């Protein structure tokens, strides 16, 4: 005699296994699903909590630049490296470039907190051909704000149809130079080095930057202040959208934020340092700098003095983002040559702590994004970081850094995969349950005999 309900019991066991599989697929072991940005504020505050600390990129690779082109190590496109440079020295690296893509290399120098820097201390990045010709070079200086903070500069090889220099495929070199003068401390500065490529165009477009562009500051953003804690490095920068944002900054600390700018757009930004009790005066107390997606300086303001009363720093208006800006001789245009994430670094002098107390100071950022997004250039390949996607806009709205946005995107994919897998499993479960019920009914019919139900049905 068949045991009544045996198949139904097995079906129930399968149901439990299927449900368990759905749960495992939807939420990986050790991870708890949360809404994007739910923990971002706490993570940003923790990352920026140590005064003067800098967060380097995830997965950064160690490298040692050479003193000569003969021994120069190669930089791979898409990679980020960590090195260190002493005062008065040069480091050289090798690039292998084709004749189809634009190439960029940036360096972020990070002096030790508490070290001494001077007005003319600088970081210079050059990209050279095999004959020592500079394809381009840029230099960043501390200027009047003589306190240690991250400096960034970049260099590029740009393809131009009317140029014969730096256009061919082959070996190129990147030279990173640190200029230091007494009484600056000679200790090494850490370096964060990036190498990225930008595809060429399928067809050439305009090569002249616009003669006229909007430069009038827009009205203050509406909506009132909202809290958002800044990051502690370029890779760790907190996403911002248009609006008024409040934060806290320690003396000697640098906070990083990022704003997505599409083609045709420009950003206007200002930073207000809140008032504080006490008597004193600090010249060049607050420094704010805007960088492009390759850490090239677009605009800066470092002459804000502080006497305990609230002070404001306003960036000079930037030109709208356009591909043809790269063909202009002015750095105001050249450095707004591509779309992508633009970065704001805000740094507070440690002397503010000496004069007014070592404590957090109120910081307010006002960000306005002007211009409607325009169609981008016809790239002959994926634009990589030189693009603004819907995911980028979401990350800015949620206040996510790059790593947080990547993790959020992964979790969304996992969740979607879990829902999809769960749907398939539930459909299979329904079919299995139906078969189990039919089999149970068949068993009952067999046990009762043919006189009651007739001949058994063949399934």
Secondary structure, 3 states (H helix, E strand, C coil): CCCCCHHHHHHHHHHHHHHHHHHHHHCCCCCCCCCCCCCHHHHHHHHCCCCCCCCCCCCCEECCCECCHHHCEECCCCCEEEEEECCCCEEEEEEEECCCEEEEEEEEEECCCCCCCCCCCEEEEEEECCCCCEEEEEEEECCCCCCCCCEEEEEEECCCCCCCCCCCCEEEEEEEEEECCCCCCCCCEEEEEEEEEEECECCCCCCCCCCCCCCCCCCCCCCCEEECCCECCCCCCEECCCEEEEEEECCCCEEEEEEEECCCCEEEEEEEECCCCCCCCEEEEEEEEEECCCCCEEEEEEEEEECCCCEEEECCCCCCCCHHHHHCCCHHHHCCCCCEEEEEEEEECCHHHHHHCCCCEEEEEEEEEECCCCCCCCECCCCCCCCCCHHHHHHHHHCCCHHHHHHHHHHHHHHHHHHHHHHHHHHHHHHHHHHHHHHHHHHHHHHHCHHHHCCCCCC
